[in-house]
Structure formats: C-alpha cells, structure tokens
Amino acid sequence: MQTQTKGILFALPILAVIGLLWTAYFYFMLSPVSEAGALSAPILIHKGEGLTGIANRLQSGGYIRSASSLKLYSLLTGSGHQLKP
C-alpha cells in the first residue's frame, strides 16, 4: 500500500508540471504572430466556410500561429459556431 502511495505522490508533481507546460504552450500558440496593426492584408472568408477553413486561412495569412490550437480553443469554449464571414 505504501509503494502505491509513493508512486502517486511521485506522479502528481510530474503531471502538474506537464499540465502547466502544455497550458503555456497552448496559450503561446493562441497569441498574435505580430504586433497589432502590423498585418495589413485582409483575409477573405467565403460565406459558409467552416471553422477549419477559417483557421487555415488565418494561419497561412500569418494572423495566428496554429490552426489546430484555434480549433481546439473553439471546441473547449464552444465559440466555433460564432465565426461568421
């Protein structure tokens, strides 16, 4: 029983550190690529285009670092359906 408790006590800080690192990386990927106002080319979003298409356009245009992070964020917050052209 004590060995199992020691294993759990050893694993908890490791899992906490991994969680903190993942959270920091996730928020870094959601941060703007450049300073506000530095990007001047508009992104054209077609009517009916889904979240994946919008995220890919934003990433290829240099507005976001990761389309996958934007999709995951919208899934976690439930805001994906609010993206409209």
N, C-alpha and C positions, 0 to 999 in steps of 0.2 A: 504494500500500500504506500509506503513512504517513497519508493522508487517512482511510482506513478505520479505522486505529488511533486517530486523534484523535477520530473520531466515536464509537467505542466508549468511549474514556476520558471523553468528554463525557457520554454517555448513562448510564453506570453510576452516577455520583452522583445523577443525577436520578431514576433508577429506585429507588435506595436510599431517597431522601427520600420518594418516593411510597409505597413499601412501608411505611416507618415511620409515615407519616401514616395510611395505611389501617389498619394494625395498631392504632394508638392509637384511632382512631375505632371500630373493631370492638370493642375491649375496653370503651370507653366505653358502647357500646350494650348490652353484656352486664352492665354494672354495675347495682346496685339503683337503683330510681327514688327511694326514700326510705330513711330510716334504718331499721334493724332494729326491728321491733315497732311501727312507725308504722301499718302496714296491719292492720286488724282483721277485715275482711270475708273470709271464706274463699272459695275458688274451688271450685266443684263440677265435678268431672271425671267424665264418664259412662264407664261400662265400655265398652271397645272404641274409645274416642276416640283418634284418631291424633295424631301429633306436631303437625301443622298446627293442629288444633282446640285442643290444649292450649296451644300457643304463642299463638294468637289470644286465648284466654281470659285468659292471663296478661298479655298486652299491654293488653287492654281493661280489665282489673281494676287496672292501674297497677303490677303487680309487676315487669314488665320494660319496657324502652324499645322493643324491636324484636322482633317475632315472627320476622322474616326472619333477624336475627342469631342468634337461638336455634336456628333450623332449620339454618343454616349451621354453627354451632358443633357441633351434634349430628351433622351429616354428617361434619365433619372429625375429630371424636373417636370416632365410632361409638357414641355413647351414646343415640341416639334410641330404640332398641328397649328401653331400660331404663325409660322413662317409663311408669308404670303407675298407674291410679287407685287 
